Amino acid sequence: MRIFFKTLRLILMPFMLLWAKLATPKGMTRETKAQQQVDQSCGKLALYHFKTCPFCIKVRHEMARLSLPIELRDAQHDAVHRGDLLKGGGKVQTPCLKITDDQGKVNWLYESGDIIKYLQQRFA
Ligand SMILES: N[C@@H](CCC(=O)N[C@@H](CS)C(=O)NCC(=O)O)C(=O)O
């Protein structure tokens, strides 16, 4: 299954990148203060992703739509991020949202649908 996805990603890479770029939605606008609060909250989030993973693209599009400046961490080519994801989340599967709460407790949220739901509930 992994090899299947890897091969598929390789073949589809240029198309996925094009789709990722062209289909990126326009971001919503907030009042300056509200956006500053959102920006601050996003500082406690990080998305582990693969550039051409369709599930990651879906999440990145939602981030763009909601104007969320969440740090992107490439778990495909960056060995440190890949290692952190495996160690923290338990598996190298993307997308995965790393959520750090105000007490510093970390939660690793897998599944694109769950990540999108979380972002919408928190920021929409
Ligand atoms: N059901 C998951 C599927 C995620 C998934 O299959 N991601 C692939 C990348 S497209 C993955 O992480 N594969 C592991 C690997 O290639 O090592 C979701 O919606 O997030």
The ligand as an ORCA input file, in Angstrom:
! r2SCAN-3c Opt
* xyz 0 1
  N      -7.254      8.712      5.758
  C      -6.062      9.515      5.818
  C      -5.147      9.084      4.683
  C      -3.772      9.732      4.794
  C      -2.753      9.041      3.892
  O      -2.964      7.945      3.364
  N      -1.606      9.690      3.728
  C      -0.530      9.118      2.989
  C       0.071     10.157      2.060
  S      -0.989     10.536      0.691
  C       0.570      8.693      3.943
  O       0.826      9.346      4.916
  N       1.242      7.573      3.660
  C       2.357      7.127      4.445
  C       3.637      7.045      3.654
  O       3.618      7.295      2.445
  O       4.690      6.768      4.268
  C      -6.447     10.998      5.755
  O      -7.527     11.337      5.254
  O      -5.680     11.821      6.269
*
